[in-house]
Amino acid sequence: MRYEPRVPDESVNVSDVSPLRELGRSAGSLLVGLALLGILIAYSVDIAVRLIPPDFETRAFADLQFAASGDESGPPDPRRASAQSLVGRLAAHWRDAPYAFRVSITDSPDLNAGAFPGGAIVVTSGLLGEVKSENELAFVLGHELGHFRGRHHLRRLGRTVLYGLAASAVLGQAGSAAQTGSLVTSLTERGFDRSQEEEADTFGLDLLNAEYGHVQEAGAFFAQVAKSGGGNRFTAYLSTHPAPADRALRLARLAESKGYAQRGTVTPYGVTKAENP
């Protein structure tokens, strides 16, 4: 048979599938893969955290506690003393609390509070200047104690570190790819954050009722955030917590389901930095 060369068909290297569709499939597969990786990391960290004794955590993060405490070389701050006393009273209702809690005040106009590994609680001066009653502040501090009870502070730290390492390993240093990975892992994490915030709210509500015999003012701060429309002063709080209006409603329903009195005596709060002893 005589060989007769022929010109190749012009469509031989052209896919029947649209390039945009192929790109979409690839991007979708990447996003799904990252989401699954994020879920795997989250559950792995949760398991690992259960194996870390609180006393080891305190020793391991001693430097972080020192940094969170800020400069206390000046005159005593009555705001810190008041908040520390209140945390002590609330923690007394948590009979097997494994931490020695230490409250610090940071001068910031933002309204926020945070739990740090080892038992450190940092509260902003902006939040202290906004609360109207001790009961309102007690719930916020009780909420932070709830994060310690669930060890959410360690779980979030572990996830953040592993998410970063995973993104670097999978995506390299490409800016847009890294941002995509960060977005997916953040969306994955939001489900866990919501669950943790609700768990901390429930514990804070229990402590509030145990201390005062009622839970009035539990949702006062959230109602204030909702009423403000989430202005600039609330940005830090809103970035790490669920919608305040939904939260206040959930607390009211939770209190009702637990049979907690939602009205009672409210203790005013008005400690300022200027009131040095």
Buried (B, 14 or more C-beta within 10 A) or exposed (E): EEEEEEEEEEEEEEEEEEEEEEEEEEEEEBBEEBBEBBBEBBEEBBEEBEEBEBEEBBEEBEEBBEEBBBEEEEEEBBBBBBBBEBBEBBBEBBEEBBBEBBBBBBEBEBBBBBBBBBBBBBBBBBBBBBBBBBBBBBBBBBBBBBBBBBBBBBBBBBBBEBBBEBBEEBBEEEEEBBEBBBEBBEEBBEEBBEEBBBBBBBBBBBBBBBBBEBBBBBBBBBBBBBEBEBEEBBEBBBEEBBBBBEBBBBBBEBBEEEEBEBEBEBEEBEBEBEEEE
